[in-house]
Amino acid sequence: MNISEAVQGIRHAAYETGQSAMSALVRAKELRHDTEFFEKVCQVALASLQLIMERYPSAERMSRLVFVFNTALMHDFYSFLKQPRQWLFPVSADMIDENAVLDSLEGILRDKLDPANAHTQEVMNLAKESLEKRLKSMSTNADSYRNVNEFKDVLQRQIKNDTLDSKNKIFGQFHTIFGQVDVDLSDLDVSLRRVPLGERITNLNWSIVDMGCIGLFMKEWNLFDTAKWSARIGQLPGLQWVKHQQIDTWVIGLVCSGFALKIYEAARKLSDEALTAEERTQAHWSIAASSCEFVYYGAIYMNLIGQTSIAQSRICWMAILAKSMGLVSIATRPAHQYFQPKTGPAVS
């Protein structure tokens, strides 16, 4: 190898290192705004702090930090506020079948603008670029629509504006050929993703957990006497069993069932469905992370119902392992790529 080749190799390595560093910085900025990542970081810190205080009694003065880290759990209290929006605005980026919509959009643009198929590639580029831009915007800004007609209207206005963007190579090239594009997308076939029964049950389970967290927090803040109300309800015929129940036990039990359902649904998808490479990776991570969470919350649940007496230190170690696994799964999750091909078992 001569000096020139060595210098080129060093430059290439430096470029790759720089690109990796930039990607890491961009990813770190994204994670900073990820509430789930932030919550898990605080949970790992809280469990670690509890272990330190148990091992070194002189560190009791650090107990003030417990309150600080516990404030991160407030995200669980506010989760129920998301439910009405999900019911009223169901058309989100995650629910749209982008491949089916892309095929329909390409057909409409071709029929309206290029019936002779003289510019097929330009039409395909415009359709893909505009649809991907809309989906990314929806995902980044957490936008969703009440129905597919609203989505069509927004996409139609966007395409009209996109073809005036001369700085974008694809849009600028298309404008040179066809000018500003103003097409009617009322016939666009916006297919929504089919939600399997297992996933619907899982989502319902977590919705109930969100509601249960309200009562749990209000009990801890002494704003709601759950014992008093369970005693009153227990006086009704057929509901005597309620007086012996604790909201803590029910919420933790539902959390366990939620993670069990996530494990089952991820395994079912890997076995039965055609998935993209990204979906397959996420399913494997879901099984790994949810299994750790299930063991952690399962240990807490068994202690609550009196079946086991696992030491608090072991519970803390389980928490660190489970939440750290969750942190790794979030940190290594790649940016979503649209229009990926699906492989694996075909959906029957």
Secondary structure, 3 states (H helix, E strand, C coil): CCHHHHHHHHHHHHHHHHHHHHHHHHHHHHHHCCHHHHHHHHHHHHHHHHHHHHHCHHHHHHHHHHHHHHHHHHHHHHHHHHHHHHHHCCEEHHHECHHHHHHHHHHHHHHHHCCCCCCHHHHHHHHHHHHHHHHHHHHHHCCEECCHHHHHHHHHHHHHHHCCCCCCHHHHHHHHHHCCCCCCCCCCCCCECCCCHHHHHHHHHHHHHHHHHHHHHHHHCCCCCHHHHHHHHCCCCCCHHHHHCCHHHHHHHHHHHHHHHHHHHHHHHHHHCCECHHHHHHHHHHHHHHHHHHHHHHHHHHHHCCCCCCCHHHHHHHHHHHHHHHHHHHHCCCCCCCCCCCECCCCC
